[in-house]
Amino acid sequence: MGLNSQLPMYLFLSVASVAVFSFIAVSVWSQERRREREAFYRSETIKRIAETQGPGSSAAIDFLREEEKNTAQRRYEGRKLGGLVTSAVGLALMIFIRGVNRNDPDPAWLVGLIPLFIGLSLLAYSYLFAPRR
């Protein structure tokens, strides 16, 4: 097999990789632009509510505090979920490698301890050291 027989495959893979990464770049750009627009509209609305006298200004401050508390809670829950998923991946990897290499004297299945300990450290941090609001 010469280079001429593999040339179409190389061309296809190069064009496909350029197309995929271009799509990802445009997708990320549009998503960030939408988030920026939403943040701008939210801040303008809160600013206008805060500029009014009376109960509107205290409602805006309460809204900001509640939004900050919800963000911290989502971050805390995400850290716990990340730890659980990573620990489960580590355990599954250990079981899978042990099943595949049953007759191999080398303990290759111990590679699964890496994601297992990363997940356990995420869980330990989220339960013991992470600030809760």
N, C-alpha and C positions, 0 to 999 in steps of 0.2 A: 504494500500500500504506500503510495507516494503522497507527497504533500498536496498534489492536485486533487486527490480523492477526498482529502479532509478539509480543503479550503471552504466549501460551502458550510460545513459545520462551524468552523471558526468565525466565518462572517455572520452566521445566524446568532451565535452566542455573543459576539461583540455588539451587534445591533440590539439584541434583546437586553443585554445588560445596560446599555445606554438608555434604552426606553424605560426600563424599570426604575433606574435611578433618577431619571428626569421626572417620571410620574411621582416618585416619592418626594422629590424636591418641591414640586408644585403643590402637592397635597399638604406638606408641612407648612409651606408659605401661606397658603390660603387659610389653614386652621389657625395659625398664629395671628394673621390679620383679623380674623373673626373674633378671637379672644381679646385682641387689643381694642377693637371697636366696642365689644361688650363692656370691657373695663372702663372705657371712656364714658359710655352712656350711663353706666352705674354711678360713676363718680360725679358726673354732672347732675344726675337726679338727686343724689344725696346732698350735694352742695346746695341745690335749690331748696331742698326741704330744710336744711340746716339754716339757711338764710332767713327763713320765715320766723317770726316771733311766736312764742306760745308753745303748745305741746308738740309742734312739728319738729322743733330742733332737738328736743330730748328723744323723740321717736327715732330720728336719724342716728343719733349716738347709740341708742339701744340696738338699732338694726346693725350698725357696724360691729358692736361687741358680740352680738349673736352670730353674725357671719364669721367673725374671727374664731369664735368658739367651735362652730361647725367645721371650719377648715382644720383646726387642730385635732378635732375628734376623728375626721376622715383620715388624716395623716397617721394618727395612732392606730386606727383599725387597719389601715393599709400595711403598716409595719408588722402587725401581728399576722395578717394574711400572708405577707411575703415570707415571713419566717416559717409558717406552717407549710406553704407550698414548697419552699426550698428543702425543708426537712423531709417532706414526702418524696421529693425527687431523689434525695440522697439514699433513703431507704430502698426505693424502687430500683435505683441503680445498683445498689449492693446485691439485692436479690437477683436481678437480671444477670449481672456479671458472674455471680456464683453459679447460677443455673447453666450458663453458657460454657463456663470453664470448670466443669465439675471434676474432671480428671487431672487438671493442671495443678501441680504442687505449689506454684507461686500464688500468693494471696492477692490476685488482681482485684478481687471484689472490695478490697479496702479502699479503693479509689472513691467509692461512694461515701466514705467518711468526710470527704472535703465538703460537698454540699450539705451533708447532714449537720456538720458542725457550724457551717455558716448560718443555716436556718435556726439552729439552736441558739446561736449568739444573737441573732435578730430577735428571737422570742425573749431571751433573757434581757436584752436591752429594753424591749418594749414593756416588759412587765416590771423590771426592777429599776431602771435608770431613766427612762424617758419621762419628760414632764407631761403630766395630765392636766387638762383644764376642765 
